[in-house]
Amino acid sequence: MALDDRKTDGFKYIGTRPNRPDGLDKVTGKARFGADASASGMLHGAIVRSPHAHARILKIDATRALALTGVKAVVTRADFATGLTGEDADLLENVIAGEKALYDGHAIAAVAATSALIARDAAKLVEVTYEPLPHVTDVDAAMQPDAPIIRADAADDSVPEGMHPNVVRYMEFGRGDLEAGFAEADAIVEQTYKTEATHQGYIEPHACLAQLGADGRGELWCCTQGHWFVRRMCTALLGLETSQLRVTPSEIGGGFGGKTTVFIDPIALALSRKASRPVKLVMSRSEVLRATGPTASASMDIKIGMKRDGTITAASGVFRLQGGAFPGAPTAETMQCAFACYEIPAVHEVGYDVIANRPKQAAYRAPGAPMGAFAVESALDELCRELDLDPIEMRLKNASREGTRSSFGPRFPRVGLVETLEAAKAHPHYAAPLGPNQGRGVACGYWMNWGGETSVSLAISEDGTAQVTVGTPDIGGSRASMALMAAEALGIPYENVRCNIADTGSLGINEPTHGSRATYASGLATIESARQAIGKLCERAADKWGIDAEAVIWEDGCAKPSGPNAGEFPPLTIAEIAAEMGSTGGPISGHHEATPNGHGGSFGTHLVDLEVDPETGRTTILRYTVVQDAGKAIHPAYVEGQFQGGAVQGIGWALNEEYIYGQDGRLQNPIFLDYRVPVASDLPMIDTVIVEVPNPGHPYGVRGVGETGITPPLPAVANAVATAAGVRLRHLPMTPPRILAALEQKAGG
Amino acid sequence: MIEVDGATVGEVLDAVAAECPALAPILAAGVSVAVDGQVMTGARREPVKPDSEIFIFQKMKGG
């Protein structure tokens, strides 16, 4: 895409911090989330879930459930499309089991009844006969020769012969002379690191209201990051024509990647089709944790060589990720991001996508990147300690910059890692004194960001205000950002722009709000839509003045003659032109659709101080600073919120969060009481520093900022624990029992 | 190592699929492509220069 009119300074509205347009509705309870939808004659759904990690389904008998007063329909796999292939087949298999239950919580059948209570009671009356099968939940165990085979035909052609069928995809890339690089090194670290599966922990459980008639036409209201994705997936799984289903997104209480796919929506539609009534389905927290899409768990072998002066000479990594019982673990992303922060002359990476008896993983904020960062940034910290190097100076010496050939191949365009390292080095945090049992950690991270299919419309109203219609649900403040960009382009106040999220019947296809793309891609399309509308506003002014449209310019929300030769006319405001548009040619609007590819990656550097209690193993975060490149911060408060949110989720991943499976393969901690996310009282205020290295691929220089922030916390916290406790933990989370065990092992010699 | 000709990303991908049939289903399932450092998708019509550097990746996904 040619960006013929880039602007990187002199902004009037960009960079300000106006009130969020959705704020009042949210603090007064008026905002409508997924579970707030209702319809006349609505039924309530409940899902029958597998109590087994792996079992053959011998029989499903719904006789007793259907006999219960108030029950209107029961659906099983037989009520969905047949003959699906590829990702759609996997999606259906995950939404509702076919011949086998593949994990604890796998949906087997569903019931619709006149109340939620009756539906839940009826679900208990559906009799399912299982033949339990051997199971495996650990990624390394799933690759062993004696591991139970979960799905015999899940592997693709990339997997070398002789590997266990649970290995479903193999990846390998690299360059340079690895042997020579390691021979050149003064120190080499070679270690294995592990991370456990975690959940996005969004506050709002999945919820939807579905209405589908026998004529194949339907409507769906749901909380989602991407309703066009929901439409495509649901219609595929139900055998419908795509355009016959209209999907409207609700307000969304967090997603972080976990709401880019479907779990309950196709089931609600199937129940509605069978019962000929609207059906509402709302997940419990336990269902969310057992049967939505947590992230992958990882086991990684890292080897890095370094000279005495801190120069990295060679690096290799083997990355094994399990993403549940289906292909799709983000192994490729782990590999692309793991060494991306550094210029390394010889690098080699191998990756395995492995299946296990767990729920199908979904995207989670920079999917795959935090695991690789944990392994690589921990190994680098170990080398810094061995060679007595300052961790920021070592990183500056090797940092990727414009022209650096990345570890995964392409050369980087203009990027801002060096700027984040310099800002971290200069921050008072880096020089602050530490007390007993305290330690400081440093780590960097990267996410490549995303463009994606995007369609936006902007319409001028009769009073000269503007409405922007986008297709990317607002999770992190994108409505405010769109309004700011439209205001800047049109030269009208922020308050004069309203941004709406359209349903699937109102715009062309939009990818979800994922990949840190909304402010970048929908923002780019908003600016281009505004520029198109400005062209029409200038034409109307030119007609009124009787001059050529090329002789009219747009400044500060007004059409003006471009110079003395164009004639002398007083400026026409947008309100004046809009007031007459009905009689001067009709509505004035702009529209832009594209798959923009100028998304620039974002690098970040994090600092953390913490204290480890040697008696209990408890870690307390004392101080935390996020430094990240935003390209251009459209609404700095929202950018800071993204930085803080990423840091908090990363801290949780590092210290407490994990999916714990028992010997029986069942999830042991499917409630927030036992699945421990950080809460406000666990944390200090997260300090933020916004670095702005403009992205050449956006009209205002925007880079996505939503995901990079979760990548450095895992290693930053681990590196700080290594100083504070004097023990290196290479397995996350670093719970008090794990830290105590490491301390006891150290004390025992 | 294979050598293919093409004036656009789409032509290069088609030529790779023709030269390496085993890659055809992987390419058809959707890939990300980097041309001279810029990672892109849905970019079959993007022009490539004779000296352009092209990398093909598994289609990326974000959260």
Boltz contact constraints between the chains, C-beta under 6 A:
constraints:
  - contact:
      token1: [A, 157]
      token2: [B, 22]
      max_distance: 6.0
  - contact:
      token1: [A, 256]
      token2: [B, 63]
      max_distance: 6.0
  - contact:
      token1: [A, 257]
      token2: [B, 63]
      max_distance: 6.0
  - contact:
      token1: [A, 332]
      token2: [B, 58]
      max_distance: 6.0
  - contact:
      token1: [A, 363]
      token2: [B, 61]
      max_distance: 6.0
  - contact:
      token1: [A, 363]
      token2: [B, 63]
      max_distance: 6.0
  - contact:
      token1: [A, 364]
      token2: [B, 63]
      max_distance: 6.0
  - contact:
      token1: [A, 365]
      token2: [B, 63]
      max_distance: 6.0
  - contact:
      token1: [A, 367]
      token2: [B, 63]
      max_distance: 6.0
  - contact:
      token1: [A, 409]
      token2: [B, 55]
      max_distance: 6.0
  - contact:
      token1: [A, 410]
      token2: [B, 34]
      max_distance: 6.0
  - contact:
      token1: [A, 410]
      token2: [B, 37]
      max_distance: 6.0
  - contact:
      token1: [A, 410]
      token2: [B, 55]
      max_distance: 6.0
  - contact:
      token1: [A, 411]
      token2: [B, 37]
      max_distance: 6.0
  - contact:
      token1: [A, 413]
      token2: [B, 37]
      max_distance: 6.0
  - contact:
      token1: [A, 450]
      token2: [B, 62]
      max_distance: 6.0
  - contact:
      token1: [A, 514]
      token2: [B, 62]
      max_distance: 6.0
  - contact:
      token1: [A, 514]
      token2: [B, 63]
      max_distance: 6.0
  - contact:
      token1: [A, 515]
      token2: [B, 62]
      max_distance: 6.0
  - contact:
      token1: [A, 595]
      token2: [B, 42]
      max_distance: 6.0
  - contact:
      token1: [A, 597]
      token2: [B, 40]
      max_distance: 6.0
  - contact:
      token1: [A, 597]
      token2: [B, 43]
      max_distance: 6.0
  - contact:
      token1: [A, 707]
      token2: [B, 63]
      max_distance: 6.0
